[in-house]
Each structure stands twice: as structure tokens, then as C-alpha cells.
Amino acid sequence: MSTTAPRNRPALEALTSPPPQLSPRAKQSALAVIATSMLMIVLDGSIVTVAMPAVQGDLGFTPAGLSWVVNAYLIAFGSLLLLAGRLGDLIGRKPVFLSGIALFTAASLAAGAAGSPAVLIAARFAQGVGSAMSAAVALGILVTLFTEPAERARAIAVFSFTGAAGASIGQVLGGVLTDALNWHWIFLINLPIGLTVLLVAVRVLPDDRGRGLAGGADVVGALLVTGGLMLGIHTVVGVETYGWSSARTLGLGALALALLAGFVLRQATARTPLMPLRILRSRNVSGANVVQMLMVAALFSFQVVVALHLQKVLGYGAAATGLAMLPAAVAIGAVSLGLSARLSARFGDRAVLLTGIALLIAALGLLARVPVRAEYVTDLLPVMLLASGFGLALPALTSLGMSGAGADDAGLASGLFNTTQQIGMALGVAVLSTLAAGRTEALTAAGHPSAEALTGGYRLAFTAGAALLAAAFAVAFLTLRRETGHRGPAQAPATAP
């Protein structure tokens, strides 16, 4: 199962420059550049998970510290999406996009050359910043280029397919590079892609003018939410060492909540808030974001923990792990792009969402009972196929979340949806990996063999993930309104995690 491709903030509201008049060929070139940049970002997210055991062994990460290879990226990306999209409105989408790609490429070089955990984590954080800058404005560029409904739909379809393809390629490519060369190349492969995107994007992307920095950007709000999220995840990761009831955990947790509360207060009073709170008045917007956070928290950890189980318990190599997880990525991509929309048109988004979540609960329920000596065909392949439920759930959830927003709030609703997705990923990895590590340590101390202790920890993580999905099902059933065939004014593309 693969990381999620970011669904990007359209920035449809208050566009200050007229749509650029480009030839069809020039538009296709611009689409190719943007799709390639998103392919690189999605590929980077999924390629990392397969190589995590190799990174841990080479650099000496602790089990809890290893989660920061993922969390550092996700926190930067998720926390800065809204601010990056706002900067695109203010100073222009092209310069923000180019700056983001340049930073991501440079940070990839630093990550590939890392010789210590601290350097790798810092480089991953910088990658997240660059990803947020480019992803937040990418779809905004597309919707100003492709103004006709039919051509815009085709462009977004290409963009969506790129996410699914990148997720599938990343799993296999990460394993091949790690086995054939070493884990450093999972980052270094971004260099030729990033440099090519930069050189071509300078020429083919249209210039645009924002409204100017005088329009304001809520930097204080961005700092509050970034600090709160970083401190919160750091607190959760440290639970394995310090415990849930320790003074350190309670103190840092309280401080993280205070920073996040300060962010909410800031949004209520700021002249140009990062996230105007009016958007949360819609049941579909607020409910869909809660559902997404719970769902992604469970399923992103599914991806990480399954990869660890395949390698550390069953003895798979990195390449074999990627191939073993490929059916899940292919199933999710095929269902999300080819089936979900038709089912939603016939049965309604809410029914399709609930069906998808039910399939995912079944998948994690099977994993919660996975044997120590699991057979791939009988014990794991059914789980990979049931993971297609995400391909049903996410497009329907996106549609419901966007349906509650008016035209003036379309960009804001999409940006919020992106942000809660990333928060869910970070929280899921931190909480479930901490639970798994704690359970494994307890079983090891009780004298259980290594494989049995690891499997016991992973089972606990899968059980917790199933519980999160059950909560998501309940929230969706109780809060989301029944809306059939309705699409918000700027639905973001859905891709697989």
C-alpha cells in the first residue's frame, strides 16, 4: 500500500490575473511538468517506506526514532499547505512552485548523502517544506490553464493517475534500488527528475501575478500550528520511553494542545486567517475532515507496519516487499480512477464511502490475526485486495467534503482537506508505531522469540487501526449528509495512500 499523493489546494478564489492564453501544445507541456513534479513527490513518499529497515540498520535509528524519517516530512508538508497556497495567491503560483521544486531537489541531495539520523531528519523536513510549496499551487496552475470543463476534467484525470502510478512505482522502485544499490539512492533518484522539472517549468509554465504581500499571510498562525503538531508528535513518539502518564508526556502534550488552541484563537481574530473558521460550520466539511484523519491514520500505518512485518518477520528483501505490496497499490488506483465515480453516481457518495470503510475494517481485522509464519497467498494477498476499499472511500469522501463548501470556499475546503490528510498520516504513524514497539518490547521481556514478539506488536497496531476505522465509519454514518451525484465546485483529485 502506498503513500498518499497530495490533493492540492486549487486557489480558485480571488485569482487576480486573467487565465493565460496558451496553445494546446503549450498547455499539454505545462500539464506534463506539473504531473511529473507530483509523480516525484508521491514516489518519494512511497519509496521511503520499503527502505525503512535498511535506513534503521545503517544509521542506527531507534524503533521510535525511525518514525521521524516519515513524520518530519509529513509534519512540514501538512502544516505548511495552507500557508503555501496563500503565498501562491499573494506572490504568484509559478514562483512558489519553482521554489518548492528547487528546495525539494536540494533536500533530496542532502537526504541521500546523510550519514546520521539528525541530518536525514532535517533533510526530510526540508523535503516536506518544498513539497508543500509545489503541491499547494500545482492544481491552481492547472485550473487557470484548462478553463473548459471537458479539458479541465481530462487534465485532472491525468493528475490523479499520476498519483496512483507514482504510488505503485515507488513501492517496487524503492525495493529494487535498496537491494541493487543502497537506500541512499531512494533520495538521489529525485535529482535528475527535479532538475528536469525546474528547467522545463521555467519555460512552459505561464507567469502570473499575485495580489501582493500587502494582502497578508498568517505567518503567526502557521508557526502556531506547525509548532503544535511537531511538539504533539514528538510527545507521542517519546511515550515508548517515558510512558503515557509521565510528567514529560503530560507537560509536552499540554503545551502542544495550548499551541493548537492558540492557532484556533488566532484564526478567529486574524485579519487574514490561514483557515477562516466559517468553513467548519458545514457538517460535510467538518465531518469529512474528521473521517479522513481517522481513516488515513489507520491506513498509512498499515503501509508502514505491513512493510516491516514482511521484512523483519517473514524475511522478505526490500524488492520482494515492494512486489508483495504492489497488488494493494494497483487495486486502489484501479478502483479510485475507474469504479468509484460510477458507483457514487448510482448509489451516492455516502453509501460508497461507508462500503469502502467496511472493506478496510475487514482488511485490518484479518491482519490483527496474522500468524507468525504467514503465507502470502492465503494470509496476505486477500488483505492487499481488500485494501481497494480505500479506492472507494477516498474519492467519495473528497466529494462529500467539497459538497459542503460554496464557490467562495472551494479553495479553502480543498486546502483543509489536504492538511487533515497529512495530520492523519503523521499521527497514525506516531501512535501505532509506538503501540507496536511497546508491545514488542513487553513480549520480548517476557521471553517470547523475536518473530513472535514482533508479530504481537504488529497485531496490536493493526487492531488499533481497525478501531480507528470503526470510529471513522461511525462519524461518517452520523454526520455526513446523503448527497447523490453532487460535486463541489473544485473537487480535488483523489489518489491512494
C-alpha positions in Angstrom: 0.0 0.0 0.0 1.4 3.3 -0.8 1.5 6.8 0.3 -0.8 9.1 -0.5 -0.5 11.5 -3.3 -1.2 15.1 -2.1 -4.6 16.5 -3.2 -3.7 20.1 -3.8 -5.2 23.5 -2.9 -6.9 24.8 -6.1 -6.6 28.5 -5.1 -9.6 29.2 -7.2 -10.8 32.2 -5.2 -9.7 35.7 -5.9 -7.5 35.0 -8.9 -6.1 38.4 -9.8 -4.6 37.7 -13.2 -6.7 36.5 -16.2 -6.3 32.9 -17.4 -3.2 32.7 -19.6 -3.8 32.2 -23.3 -1.6 29.3 -24.3 -1.6 27.0 -27.3 -2.9 23.4 -26.8 0.6 22.1 -27.1 1.9 24.6 -24.5 -0.9 23.6 -22.2 0.0 19.9 -22.5 3.6 20.7 -21.8 2.7 22.5 -18.6 0.4 19.6 -17.6 3.3 17.2 -18.2 5.6 19.3 -16.0 3.1 19.5 -13.1 2.2 15.9 -13.3 5.9 14.9 -13.3 6.5 17.0 -10.2 3.7 15.3 -8.4 5.0 12.0 -9.5 8.3 12.8 -7.9 6.7 13.8 -4.6 4.3 10.8 -4.5 7.1 8.4 -5.5 9.3 9.8 -2.7 6.7 9.2 -0.1 6.1 5.6 -1.0 9.7 4.7 -1.8 10.9 5.5 1.7 8.7 3.0 3.5 10.2 0.0 1.8 13.7 1.1 2.7 13.0 1.9 6.4 14.6 -1.2 7.8 17.8 -0.6 5.8 17.9 3.0 6.9 17.5 1.9 10.5 20.3 -0.6 10.3 22.7 1.7 8.6 22.2 4.9 10.7 21.3 3.3 14.0 17.8 4.7 14.5 15.8 3.5 17.5 12.4 2.0 16.6 10.6 5.1 17.9 13.1 7.5 16.3 12.7 5.8 12.9 9.2 7.1 12.7 10.7 10.6 12.4 12.0 9.8 8.9 8.4 9.8 7.9 7.0 12.3 10.5 9.5 15.1 9.8 8.3 15.1 6.2 4.6 14.8 7.0 4.6 17.5 9.7 6.3 20.1 7.4 4.1 19.2 4.5 0.8 19.1 6.3 1.5 22.1 8.4 2.5 24.4 5.6 0.0 23.6 2.9 -2.4 26.4 3.8 0.3 29.0 4.1 2.0 27.9 0.9 -1.3 28.1 -1.0 -1.9 31.6 0.4 1.6 32.7 -0.7 0.8 31.5 -4.2 -2.2 33.8 -4.2 0.0 36.7 -2.9 3.2 36.5 -4.9 2.3 34.2 -7.8 1.9 30.5 -8.2 4.8 30.0 -10.6 7.5 31.4 -8.3 6.1 29.4 -5.4 6.0 26.2 -7.4 9.6 26.7 -8.7 10.9 27.5 -5.3 9.3 24.4 -3.9 10.7 22.1 -6.5 14.2 23.6 -6.1 14.1 23.1 -2.3 12.7 19.6 -2.6 15.5 18.7 -5.0 18.3 20.2 -2.9 16.9 18.5 0.2 16.8 15.1 -1.6 20.5 15.5 -2.2 21.1 16.2 1.5 18.9 13.1 2.4 20.8 10.9 0.0 24.1 12.0 1.5 23.0 11.8 5.1 25.4 9.9 7.5 23.5 10.4 10.7 19.8 10.3 11.9 19.8 14.1 12.6 20.9 15.0 9.1 18.4 12.7 7.5 15.5 14.0 9.6 16.5 17.6 8.9 16.6 16.8 5.2 13.2 15.1 5.3 11.7 18.2 7.0 13.1 20.4 4.2 11.7 18.0 1.6 8.3 18.4 3.3 8.6 22.2 3.0 9.4 22.0 -0.7 6.6 19.6 -1.3 4.1 21.8 0.4 5.1 24.8 -1.7 4.8 23.0 -5.0 1.8 20.8 -4.2 -0.2 23.7 -2.8 -0.2 25.6 -6.1 0.0 22.9 -8.7 -3.7 22.4 -9.2 -4.2 26.1 -9.0 -2.0 26.4 -12.0 -3.9 23.7 -13.9 -7.3 25.2 -13.3 -6.2 28.6 -14.7 -4.7 26.9 -17.8 -7.6 24.5 -18.5 -10.7 26.6 -18.4 -13.1 24.5 -20.4 -14.9 21.8 -18.3 -14.0 18.9 -20.6 -10.3 19.7 -20.9 -10.1 20.5 -17.2 -11.6 17.1 -16.4 -9.1 15.4 -18.6 -6.2 17.3 -17.0 -7.3 16.4 -13.5 -7.7 12.8 -14.6 -4.0 12.8 -15.7 -3.0 14.4 -12.5 -4.9 11.7 -10.5 -3.5 8.9 -12.5 0.0 10.2 -11.9 -0.6 9.9 -8.1 -1.7 6.3 -8.4 1.2 5.4 -10.8 3.7 7.1 -8.5 2.5 5.2 -5.5 2.7 1.8 -7.3 6.1 2.6 -8.9 7.6 3.8 -5.5 7.0 0.5 -3.7 8.8 -1.5 -6.4 11.5 1.0 -7.2 12.3 1.5 -3.6 12.9 -2.2 -3.1 15.0 -2.5 -6.3 17.2 0.5 -5.5 17.7 -0.6 -1.9 18.6 -4.2 -2.9 20.7 -3.4 -6.0 22.5 -0.3 -4.7 21.6 1.1 -1.3 19.0 3.2 0.5 20.8 6.5 -0.4 19.5 6.1 -4.0 15.9 6.3 -3.0 16.5 10.0 -2.4 19.2 10.6 -5.0 16.9 9.5 -7.8 14.9 12.7 -7.3 17.9 14.8 -8.6 17.5 14.2 -12.3 13.7 14.4 -12.1 13.8 17.6 -10.1 16.4 19.4 -12.2 14.5 18.4 -15.4 11.2 19.7 -14.0 12.9 23.0 -13.0 14.5 23.6 -16.4 11.3 22.9 -18.3 8.9 24.6 -15.9 10.7 27.9 -16.2 10.0 27.9 -19.9 6.5 26.4 -20.1 4.6 27.5 -17.0 2.7 30.8 -17.5 3.8 33.8 -15.5 1.2 35.1 -13.1 1.0 38.0 -10.6 -0.5 37.6 -7.2 -2.3 40.3 -5.3 0.9 41.2 -3.4 2.2 40.6 0.1 0.1 43.6 1.3 -2.8 41.1 1.1 -1.4 39.5 4.1 -0.4 35.9 5.1 -1.0 34.5 8.6 2.6 33.6 9.4 1.8 33.6 13.1 -1.0 31.0 12.6 1.4 28.8 10.5 4.0 28.9 13.2 1.4 28.0 15.9 0.0 25.0 14.0 3.4 23.8 12.9 4.8 24.1 16.4 1.8 22.4 18.0 1.9 19.5 15.5 5.6 19.0 15.8 5.5 19.0 19.6 2.5 16.7 19.7 4.1 14.1 17.5 7.4 14.3 19.4 5.4 13.7 22.6 3.7 10.6 21.3 6.9 9.1 19.9 8.5 9.6 23.3 5.8 7.6 25.1 7.6 4.4 24.4 10.5 5.6 26.6 8.7 7.8 29.2 5.2 6.4 29.4 1.8 8.0 28.9 1.5 9.3 32.5 5.0 10.7 32.9 5.4 14.4 33.7 7.3 14.8 30.4 4.4 13.3 28.3 1.7 15.3 30.1 3.7 18.5 30.1 4.7 18.5 26.5 1.2 17.2 25.5 -0.4 20.1 27.3 1.9 22.6 25.6 1.1 21.1 22.2 -2.6 21.5 22.8 -2.1 25.0 24.0 -0.3 25.9 20.8 -3.1 24.3 18.7 -5.7 26.2 20.8 -3.7 29.4 20.1 -3.9 28.6 16.4 -7.7 28.3 16.6 -8.0 31.6 18.5 -5.7 33.2 16.0 -7.9 32.1 13.2 -10.9 33.7 14.9 -9.3 37.1 15.3 -6.7 37.4 12.4 -7.4 39.9 9.7 -6.3 37.4 7.0 -6.6 34.0 8.8 -4.8 30.9 7.4 -8.0 28.9 7.9 -11.2 31.0 8.4 -13.3 29.1 10.9 -16.5 29.6 8.9 -15.6 26.6 6.8 -16.2 24.3 9.8 -19.8 25.2 10.0 -20.6 22.8 7.2 -21.4 19.3 8.5 -20.0 17.7 5.4 -16.8 19.7 5.5 -16.1 19.2 9.2 -17.3 15.6 9.2 -15.4 14.6 6.1 -12.2 16.0 7.6 -12.6 14.1 10.8 -13.3 10.9 8.9 -10.3 11.4 6.7 -8.0 12.0 9.7 -9.1 8.7 11.3 -9.0 6.8 8.1 -5.6 7.9 6.9 -4.1 7.5 10.4 -5.1 3.8 10.3 -4.1 3.1 6.7 -0.8 5.0 6.4 0.3 2.9 9.4 -1.0 -0.2 7.6 1.5 0.6 4.9 4.5 1.1 7.2 3.7 -1.8 9.6 3.0 -4.3 6.8 6.3 -3.5 5.2 8.1 -4.0 8.5 6.3 -7.3 9.1 7.2 -8.6 5.6 10.9 -7.9 6.1 11.5 -8.4 9.9 9.3 -11.4 10.5 8.9 -13.1 7.1 12.4 -12.3 5.9 11.4 -10.6 2.6 14.0 -8.4 0.9 13.2 -4.8 0.0 12.4 -5.6 -3.6 10.2 -8.6 -2.6 8.4 -6.3 -0.2 7.6 -3.8 -2.9 6.3 -6.5 -5.2 4.3 -8.1 -2.3 2.5 -4.8 -1.7 2.0 -3.9 -5.3 -1.4 -5.6 -5.6 -2.8 -3.2 -3.0 -1.5 -0.1 -4.8 -2.8 -1.4 -8.2 -6.2 -2.3 -6.7 -6.5 1.1 -5.0 -5.5 3.0 -8.2 -7.8 1.0 -10.4 -10.9 1.4 -8.1 -10.4 5.1 -7.4 -9.9 6.0 -11.1 -12.2 3.6 -12.8 -15.0 2.5 -10.5 -15.6 4.8 -7.5 -17.2 7.7 -9.6 -19.6 5.4 -11.3 -20.8 3.8 -8.1 -21.1 7.2 -6.4 -23.3 8.4 -9.3 -25.6 5.4 -8.9 -25.7 4.9 -5.1 -24.4 8.2 -3.7 -21.1 9.2 -2.2 -22.1 8.4 1.4 -23.0 4.8 0.6 -19.8 4.3 -1.3 -17.7 5.8 1.5 -19.3 3.5 4.1 -18.8 0.5 1.9 -15.1 1.4 1.4 -14.5 1.8 5.1 -16.2 -1.5 5.8 -13.8 -3.3 3.4 -10.9 -1.6 5.1 -12.0 -2.7 8.5 -12.1 -6.3 7.2 -8.6 -5.9 5.9 -7.1 -4.7 9.2 -9.2 -7.3 11.0 -7.5 -10.1 9.0 -4.1 -8.5 9.8 -4.9 -8.4 13.5 -4.9 -12.2 13.4 -1.9 -12.7 11.0 0.1 -15.8 12.0 3.8 -15.6 12.8 4.6 -17.8 9.8 2.1 -16.2 7.4 1.7 -17.4 3.9 1.5 -14.7 1.3 -1.3 -16.1 -0.9 -3.6 -17.2 1.9 -2.9 -14.7 4.7 -1.7 -11.5 3.0 -3.0 -11.4 -0.6 -6.6 -11.1 0.5 -5.7 -8.2 2.7 -4.0 -6.5 -0.3 -7.1 -6.9 -2.4 -9.4 -5.7 0.4 -7.3 -2.5 0.6 -9.1 -1.5 -2.6 -11.7 -0.1 -0.2 -9.6 3.0 0.1 -10.1 3.5 -3.7 -13.8 3.5 -3.0 -13.7 5.6 0.2 -11.3 8.5 -0.6 -12.9 9.9 -3.8 -16.4 9.7 -2.2 -15.1 11.3 0.9 -13.4 14.1 -1.1 -16.7 14.8 -2.9 -18.7 14.9 0.3 -16.2 17.3 1.9 -16.2 19.6 -1.1 -20.0 19.5 -1.4 -20.5 21.4 1.8 -18.5 24.4 0.6 -19.7 27.2 -1.6 -17.8 28.6 -4.5 -16.1 31.2 -2.3 -14.8 28.5 0.0 -13.8 25.9 -2.6 -10.0 26.5 -2.3 -10.2 26.7 1.4 -12.1 23.4 1.7 -9.5 21.7 -0.6 -6.6 23.1 1.4 -8.1 22.0 4.7 -8.7 18.5 3.3 -5.0 18.3 2.3 -3.9 19.4 5.7 -6.0 16.9 7.7 -4.8 14.1 5.4 -1.2 14.9 6.3 -2.0 15.3 10.0 -3.7 11.9 10.0 -0.7 10.3 8.4 1.7 11.8 11.0 -0.5 10.9 14.0 -1.2 7.4 12.7 2.5 6.6 12.2 3.5 8.0 15.6 0.7 6.4 17.7 0.5 3.0 16.0 4.3 2.5 15.7 4.6 3.5 19.4 2.0 0.9 20.4 3.7 -1.8 18.3 7.1 -1.0 19.7 5.8 -1.1 23.3 4.0 -4.4 22.8 7.1 -6.0 21.2 9.3 -4.9 24.0 6.9 -6.3 26.6 6.7 -9.7 24.8 10.5 -9.8 24.4 11.0 -9.1 28.1 8.6 -12.0 28.8 10.8 -14.4 26.9 9.0 -14.7 23.6 11.1 -15.3 20.4 11.8 -12.3 18.3 9.5 -13.1 15.4 6.6 -13.8 17.8 7.3 -10.6 19.8 7.4 -8.5 16.6 4.2 -10.1 15.3 2.4 -9.4 18.6 3.4 -5.7 18.3 2.2 -5.5 14.7 -1.1 -7.2 15.6 -1.7 -4.6 18.2 -1.1 -1.8 15.7 -3.5 -3.4 13.2 -6.1 -3.8 15.9 -5.8 -0.2 16.8 -6.0 0.7 13.1 -9.3 -1.3 12.8 -10.6 0.6 15.8 -9.8 4.0 14.2 -11.6 2.8 11.0 -14.6 1.8 13.1 -14.7 5.3 14.6 -14.4 6.8 11.1 -17.4 4.6 10.0 -19.5 5.9 12.9 -18.6 9.5 12.3 -19.4 9.2 8.6 -22.7 7.5 9.3 -23.8 10.1 11.9 -22.5 13.4 10.5 -22.3 13.2 6.7 -25.4 14.1 4.7 -26.8 11.9 1.9 -25.9 13.6 -1.3 -26.0 11.8 -4.6 -24.2 12.8 -7.7 -23.3 16.2 -6.3 -19.8 17.5 -6.7 -18.3 20.6 -5.1 -17.1 23.4 -7.3 -13.5 22.4 -7.2 -13.1 18.7 -6.3 -9.6 17.8 -5.7 -8.3 14.5 -7.3 -8.2 11.5 -5.0 -5.3 9.2 -5.0 -4.2 6.3 -3.0 -2.3 6.3 0.2 
